[in-house]
C-alpha cells in the first residue's frame, strides 16, 4: 500500500501507486511489479518493490552491492518465488514459479556468466535446448539459417562464421550471442545482468548499440549496471535500489550522475540536486 | 556450379584448404591429422624393422587386437564427453562376456542371440547403476566406478568359480565363436564396403550440397568429391587387405565379423552424438553443465543416459573379447583394459575434462595402441618395452594436444 514514499521523480503516466492497479490500468507497462517482497529467513532482500517495465524501452536498474538488484531480477526470472506481492504481465496477473514459467511468458535473462558452452559453436549455442529437428534429427541447415538471420537483424556483424566455437569469441561477441539467443526465442523482456562489466571500450559500445536495437524492436530491456556512463548512454528509464527498497524510478531525464550516485549511496535525494526535471 | 558460393575466401580451393588446415592445426583443432601422422610413423618404423608387419595376415590380426581397445574406448567416450569416467568397463565387459559364455554352455543351452542380449542387458544395467549412484549421491564418478571395478572383479571371480570349471569358462557355441574367428566371404566384404562407401558418400555429398544450396559457407564441390575419393580409396585398400589370403594351410580371406561390429558401433555412436538431441546435450553438459541446465536440459537424465550407453558398449566389447579368447577367465585384467581404453580415447584426441571428443577418436586411438603392441610383439620386444612405448605415445599425444591448445588460447 505505502507505495515507497521516496518514489520521487516518477512522472510515469500510469498508475504506479498501490496494488489496486487492476491489470488494465497499467497500459504501457509490459511487466509491473506491485509490492513485491522477498525474504530469506529474517533477511528482507526486497521490500515492497513497485516497478513498471514498459515495452520498447531500456530500464536501467542501478544500486550498490547488496541493494537487491540481483534478487529482483531473479524474482522476475522465476528463480526466486516472491514472498508476497504481485506480478502483472501485459496487465494480467501472473505467477512465475520457475525459469520455465518466465520463459513461457517471454522473459529471457542473460546472466553475467552468459551460460554459453565454449565447446559448442554459435549455432549450437543459440539453439541449445530448443533444437530444430527434422524427422527427429537435428536440422543444422535450418538452425544455421535462422542464426544468421537473427544475427543479421541485430546487426551483429563482427562474427565471421556461425560455425565458430563460442570459446574463440571475444567478450562482446559472446554477449551478443547470449542476447541474440534471448531474442530468437521471441522474448519480449530481456533482462541483462552487468552486460558490459567485463568488456573493453569498443566492445562496450557494441553491446550498448545492441541494447538500443533491442528496444527499437519493441522489446523491453531491463539492464543491471554499475557503470553510470553506460546507464545514461542507453537507458530510457532508471530505477534505483537501496537496501532492498526501490527508492526511485522514472525517465532518465529526471536523473543526472550526481543524483544517481546520491540515490545509490544514501537511498535519498536529500538536496535539490534533481536539477533538471524535464 | 560453385559460382554462387564463392563469397568465402577460397580463391584456389587447394590453397584455401591448406591455409585452413594450418589455421586449424594452430588452434589445436587439427582433428585427426596429428595422430594419423603418428600412426603412419609407427607403421613405417615397424615395417622397416620387420616386413611381416604390413602383411595381410598381420594387419587383419592387428584390427582384431584393436577391437577390444576400440570398443572399450567407445564405451568410455560417452562418459568422458561429460567429463566423467567409468573405471569399471574392463570388468563389466568381462562379466558380460562370462554371462554370455555360461548361458551358451550345454547345461543352459540358450540361443546365441538371447545369451548375448542378456549379457548386454547386464552390462547396461551396471552402467546405469554407476550413473544413478554418481548422480543421486553427487559423488565423483571416479570413486563410484573404482568401487565398481573392485566389486565387479569380485563378482566375476565369484560367478566363474561357481561354474565348477576352475575359474574360467570356454565358448561352446559355434555362432559365438565365429563373432571374431570367422569372416565375411570376399564377395560380401566387397558388397559391404561398397555399400558403406556409397551410403557415407551420399550423406557427405548431400550435406555439402545442402549447405551450398542454402547459401551457407560450404566447401566447394571439388573438395566434396576429394573427400569421397579419399574415403573410397582407403576402403579399397582395407578391403584388399582383408580379401588377401592370409591362411597358411587353408585359404583364409574376407573381413572378420568383429570389424563389422566396430563399424556398426562407430556409425551408431557417431550418429547419436552428431545428429540427435541427446548427443548434442552430452557435449553441452560436458562443456558447461550449468549452461545446459539453464537452457532447460534435464542434465541428470542425459548423464544417466551416457553412463548407460557406456555399460552397453562395454558389453559389446566383452562379447567380442570372450569370442576372441574362446572364453572368459577370472584372471582377466580389467584394470589394465580400462586404462588402455582411456589411453586410446585420449590419444585419439578426447579431452578428459569433457565436451571434446568423437567416436572416431576411439578407433584411431585403439589402432595406435594395438599397433604398438602388435609391432613390438613382432620384434620380440619384452613387455617392459611395450609398456614404455605406450607410455611415451600417450604422453606425447597429450602434450602435443595441450601445447596446441595453449597456442589457441593466446592467439585468440
Interface residues (C-beta under 8 A of the other chain):
Chain A: X99 X100 X103 X111 X113 X114 X115 X116 X117 X118 X119 X120 X124 X128 X129 X130 X131 X133 X136 X137 X138 X141 X144 X145 X148 X161 X163 X168 X170
Chain B: X27 X210 X211 X214 X215 X216 X217 X274 X275 X276 X277 X280 X283 X284 X286 X287 X288 X290 X291 X292 X294 X295 X296 X297 X355 X356 X408 X412
